[in-house]
Amino acid sequence: MGQLNSAGSRRTGAARRIYLDLREQISAGIYAPGDRLPSSRALAVELGVSRTTITAAFDQLVSEGYISSHQGAASLVSYIAGEKTQHRGPSLQWTQRPMSAYAARLMELPIQYAASRPGLEFDFRYGDIAAADFPTLLWRRAMNAALLRRRGSLFYEHPAGSALLRQHLQSYLWRARGIRCGSDQIIVVSGSQQALDLCARVLVDNGDRVVIENPCYAMARNIMAAVGADIIAVSCDDAGLVVEDLPRQGQSALAYVTPSHQFPLGGVLPQSRREALLTWAYAAGAYVVEDDYDGEYRYDVKPIPPLFQSDQDRVIYVGTVSKTLSPALRLGYLVVPRPLIDVFTRSKQLADRHSPTLEQEALTILLESGAYERHVRKMRRSNADRRAALISTLTSCFGEKIDIVGTSAGLHVVVWFRDIGAQHEARLIEAAQEARIGIYPVSPLYLERKPDLAGLVLGYAALTPDELRRGAEKLALAVHGFEALLSGSSDGEAAQI
């Protein structure tokens, strides 16, 4: 009899704990009025108790008005539960601990989350690529093949990535970019963003000097700022980084550059500047992080070998499939100098163990079969057509009123308006949005010495050539209307038109 009473006591205790947990979740709004609770059967399996225990907890919640329950129907949170939680007694006060210095710096950064903008007819957001360009059938076959491969067990992958994928990336980089490296120097990461984050974690301490381009990829700049780097912005011209402006005194941790297609202005760093940059890196004790974010897309110029090929001791190469396959895949890679292999591998392991295994295997299959490179060649032709459609329409509609830069490579161009001052950039974007056109300013990409003229970064990889022509024509109408509004304004603003 004593054993029976003991078992009953345990059931009662378990039922009360479950009742209190559910009541707390309802009170906290985790389950809102009208929400369905898990079934008693599912909850019993999940918590490892009997259905009788769950039923007892539900009965108590029903009796107190927190939930409603009917035979054969799901238990629902009562609409009067919200009223009950508003009249709870005083709770203990909790003083929030201060955030870490990293978190405090992070919260000061102007980070915006990418989100679709509903209602736009034409969206020129850079970084987007057309969903129709994704090789759905090829990828599905590759994923199916990866899923069907027999495995003795499921296990954590090596932090640096699949050995077979790294072997095929080694071959691909040699063929496509002229990079000669060992497969052990390649680390597979969750997109180029994680690659940059690992560089900051491994190479930069609070207060270390980091050189970036001005203007620059904002997310790279934010990563360095978040770890407390002393950021030195070095200006760029139509040929990329102005190496004469590099700091001449003192040590630096690293320099972040986009030499193959400067982001966003599009300059291709000439060989003489590349040599000067590497010479500076040795003198400053700095590593050079080379972000080759869209190196597959070149149109009017012969590719210059990556910096990494010139110096494998000081250069860290960053590549990605975000612009060739999809940014949603979160697959990229680092090629690091040999002395950094172990520390980057350990940092990757601490960050997330390893990048997703199935996606790595699928990419391996595409590289192995040659399908990936065929897809890249197809995308290069398609994006060349898009680029030509956009440039010709902009030139036809605007004539001498604009300058278009960064046209020789990549998936975007920068348009400068010769007659519209930078102070009108925000209002220009609003005028375009009223016409259901999404355009994006270049000024936020500058850290200092911001431009005097209004400029736009126009991405073209997500639209068809016809959409680009119609979108550019509609943009021209919106801009002409905005110019007329500025010229006719009488509110005292200085309109440079």
N, C-alpha and C positions, 0 to 999 in steps of 0.2 A: 504493500500500500504506500509505503514511504517513497519507493521508486516512482510510482505513478504520480504522486503529488509533486515530486521533483520535476518530472517531465512536464506536467501541466504548468508548473511555475515558469519553466524555461520558455514554453510556448507563449505564456502571457507576457513575459518580459520581451520576447522578440516582437510580438504584436504591438506592444506599446512603443518600442523603438521605431518600428516601421511607421506607425501612426504619427509619432512626433516628427519623423523625417519628412513625411508627406505633407503634414500641416505646415512645416517650416518652408517647404518648397512652394506651397500654395501662397503662403503669406508673403514670400519674397517675390512673387510674380513669375517664378519659373514656370508654373502651371497657371495660366490666366483663366478668368471666368469663361466657361464654355469649352475649355480644352478637355480632350479625352485623357484619362489616366490609362496606363498600361493595364491589360487584363490581369485578373488575379492569377490565372494560370501562368502567363508570361512572367509576371513579377515573382511568383513562387520559384520558378526555374532559375531566374536571374539571381535571386537572393539566397537560394538554397534552403528554403523553408517550405512548409506544407501550405496548401491552398487554404486550409482552415485558419492558419496564422494570418494570411493576407486578408481573408474575409473578416476576421475579427478587427483588424486595423481599419478596413473600409467601413465596417459597421459603426465604429466610433466616429469616423469623419462624417458619416451620414447623420448621426445623432446630433452632432455639433453644427450641422448646416454647411460644412465645407464642400461636400460633394453630394450629388444626387445619383441614385443607383436604382435600376429597374431590372427585373428578371429578363435575361437574354439580351440586354443592351449594355453598351459601354458605360462605365462610370464617368460622369462629367463633373468638372469643377463648377460649383454653384455660383450664380451671379451675386449672391449676397456675401460670398467669401471675401470679395474686395472690400465691402463695407466693414466686415469684422476686422480686417487687418488695419484699417484706419483708426481703430479705437484701442489698439494694444497699449499696454502700460509702458512706462519709461524703460528704456533699455540702457545697458551699460555704455558709457562713452568710450570710444576708441580713438586714440591719437595716431594718425597715420605717420609711419616712419618716412623720413625724407627719401626721395629717390636717389639713386646713384648719380654720380657726376655724368656718366654716360647717358642715363635716362634724361637728366635735366638738359643736356646739350641737344639730345634728340628732339625734345619737345619744343625747342626754340627754332628748329629747322622748318623751312617752308615746304614741307612734304605734302604732295597732293596724290590721292589715289586715282589711278586711271579708271574712268567709268564712261559708259556710253552716254551720249547726250541725245535723249529722245527728241524727235521732231525735226531733226536735221535732214535736209534732202541730200546734201553733199558734205561729207566730213573729210577734211584734209589733215587729220591728225597724223603726225609722224610716228613711226614705230608700228603702226598697224599694217597688216598684210591681208590680202583677200582670202576669205574662207574658202572660196572656190578653187584657190591655188593649192590648197593642201592635198597631197596625194592620198586621198582617203582609202582607195582600194589597196594601194601598195602598203600603206601603214597597217591596214586591217589584216592583210595577209601576214605581214611581218609579226604583228602582235599575236596572231593566232599560232604562228609557227613557234614563237617564244613560249606561249602558254602550253603547247603540246610537247615541248621537250621534256623528256623523262628526267626527273630529279630524284635522287635517293632521299633527300631531305630539303627542307626550306631553311635557309641560313642567311646570316648577315654577309653582305658582299664585302670585298676588300674596300677600304675607305677611298682609295684612289680610283676605283672603278673596275669594271670588267676588264680582265687582261686581254681578252679577244677584241673588245671594242678599242682599247688603247693601241693594239697592234694595227687595226685598220685605220684608226685616226692618224697614226704615224705615217702610214702609206699615203693617205689622202692629203695630209699637209705637205708632204714632199711633192706630190703631183700638182696640187692646186696652188700652193703658196711658196713652194721652193724651200720649205723648212726641213732641215735635216736634224733629227733629234732621236733619242732613244724612247721606246714606248714607256719606259719607267719614268721619264720626265713628264709624262702627261697625267694630269689629274682631272677626272670627270667631275663636274660640279653641276649644281642646280641653276644653270643659267649664268651669264656673265656677271650678273649682280652679285651672286655668291662668290664668284672669283675675285671681284674687287673687295668684297668684305673680308675674305681670307687674307688678301694682300695687306689690308689695313690692320688686321689682328696680328699678323705675323711680323710686320715690318715697321709699324708706326706706334710710338709711345706718345702719351700726352705731352704736348709742347714741341714735338718733332716738326721740322719744317717739311712741308709737302708742296711740290710745284704742280700746278694744274694749268690747263689752257684757259684763256679768257677770250671768247665764251667757252663753255664747257658743258658736258653731259651733267645735268644737275644732280642725278642720283649718285654719281661718282664723287662729286664735290661734297654731297651730304654725308656720305660714308666717312670721308676723311675728317669732316668737321665733327661728326659724332664721336670719334675716338680722341678728339682733342688736338688734332693737328694744327700747327701754325701754317695756314694756307697762303701760299704765294701765287698770285694769279699773273701769268705771263701772257702778254697779248699775242693774238694771231692775226695774220694777214691772209691774202688770197693764196699763199703757199704754205699755210699752216703756222706752227709755232715760230715766233720770232726769237731765235736762239740768242741773239745779242742781248735780250732782256732777261736772260736767266741770271739768278743771283750769283755774284762772283765771289762772295766771301762766305765762309762758314760751311757747315755740313748740312746735308739734306737726307731725309729718309728715302724718299722716292719722288719720281716725277710721273704723273699720269698723262699719257698722250694718245692721240688718235691719228697717227701719221699717214695711214693709207687713205683716209677720208675724214678730215678734221670735222668733228661734230661741234656746231652745226654748219659751219661755213663751207666745208667741202674741199679745203685745200689739200693737196698731196705734197707731203714734205719732201723736198728735193734731197738728193744724196749729200750735197755739201752740208746741209743743215742736220741731216741724220748723223754725220760724222762729228759735227760740232756738239750735238746733244750727247753723244756717247762719251766724247772727251770730257765734257762738263760732268757727266755722271761719275766718271772715275775720280775727278778732282774733288767732287762734293761727297764722295762715298755713298752715292745714291743708286738705288735700283730704278730702272725705267719700266713702268707697266704699260705695255703696248696693247691697246684695245682695238682689235681688228673686227669691229662689230658688224660690218657689212662688206668685208673684203671680197666676197664672191661677185659683187656687182660693179663692174668697170665697163665703160662704154667707149669713151673717146681717147683714152690714154692707155699706154702699156703699163701693166702692173710693175711697181717697184718692189723688190724683195722686202719682206718684213724686216724690221730692226733686229728681231731675234736672230735672223740668219747672219747678221753682221757681228753680233756679240752675244754668245750664249752664257756669259758669266754675269752680265749686268741686266739683261732684259728678261722680263716675264711676259709671255705672250698669252693673250686672252682671246678665245674664239667661242662661237655660239652657233646653234642651229635655229635661233629665234627668228632670223630673217630669211632663212631658206625653207624651214618646215613650219614652225609655229612657236610663238613666245609662250603658248600655254604648255608646251612640253617640258619646259624648265630643264633643258639640257645644254651644257656648255663644257668648256675644257680650258685648263691652264697648261702651258708648257713652261716649266720652271728650270732654272739652273740646277745642276746636280747637287750642289751643297744645300739646296732648299727642299729637296724631295721629301726628306723625312719630316721636317717641321710642318710643311704644308699638308702632308698626309695625316699627321696627327691632328692638325687643326680642323681638317675636314671631318675626321672621325668624331671629334667633340661636337662639331656643329650639327651633324644630322646622320652620323654613321656612314652613310653612302647615298648616292643618288639612286632613284628608283631602278630596280633591276630589270623589270620587263621592258621598260622604255629603252634601257641601254642595249638589251638583246635585240630589240626591234631595229634600232639604229645600226647595230652591227650587221644585221641581215641585209639592210639596204646598202651599206657600204660594201659588203662582201660581194653582192650581186652586181654592183655598178649602178643600181637604180637611183641611189642618192645623187651621184654626179650627173646622171641623165636628167634628173629632176632639176638640179641647179642650173644646168644649161638651158632647159626649157624656161625656167623662171627668169634667167638673165635676158632671154629674148623678149618675154612678155613685159618685163619691167622696162626694157629699152623702148618698146612701143608706147608704154604709158608715159614715160618721161618725154618722148618726142611729142606726144599729143598735148601734154601740159605746157611744155615750153613754147610750142608753136602758137597755141591759143593765147597764152599770156602775152607773148610778143605782139600778136595781131591786135589784141584788145587794148593793151596799155602803151605799146610803142615805146617812145623815149622816156616815159614817165616812171619806168621801173628799171632796176638792175637785177638780173637773175644770176646767182652765184651757186657754186657747188654742183654743177650739172654733169660733171664727167664721171661720177660714180655714185653708188649708194641708192637710196630709196626716197630721198627728199631733196628739195631745193630751198634756198633762202631767197626771198624777194624783198628788195629794198624799195620803198616809195620815195622818189627824189623830192616830191613836193609836199610830203606830209611829215610833220615833225613827230618825234618820239612821244611828246606829251599827249598826242592824240591817238596813240596806239590802242589803248583800252576802249575808247569810244568807237574806233574803227571796227574792232572785233565785235562790239555790241551791235553795230549797224549790220554787219554781215550775219550775225546770228538772227536778227530780226528777219533777214531774207532767207533763213533756214540753211545757212552755210557755216560750217565749223572751220575757223581759222585760228592759228596759234602764234603768239608773239615770240620774237627772238630775245627781247630784252631780259626776261627772267633767267636766261642762260649766262648772262654776264654777271660777274662778281663785282667788278669795278670798271671804270671808264666806259660807261654804257653809251650806246650809239645815239647820235642826234636825230636820226631819221627813224620812222616807223619801219619795222621789218617783220616778216612772217616766215615761219618754217612750214612749208607745205609738203606733206607726205603724199605720195601718189600710188603706193603699192596696194592700197585697199580698194581702189576704184578702177573701173574699166576705162579704156581710152575714150569711149563715147561719154562716159560720166565725167571724165576729167575735162573734156572739151566743154560740155554743158555747164559743169560746175565753175570753170574759169570764166566763161561768158557771164554767168549770173553774178559771180564775184565782181567782175568789172562793172556791171550795172550798179551794184551796191556801193562800190568804192566811188564811182562817179557821182552818185547821189550824195554820198558823204562829203565829197569835196565841194559840191555845190552848197551843201548846208554850212560847211565851214566858211566858205567865201562870202556867204550871205549873212553870217552871224554878226550880231551887233552887241555881244556881251563883253567885248573888250579882250577876248582871248586872242593871242597871237597865232594866226593861222599861216603857216608857211606855204601858201599856195598863191 
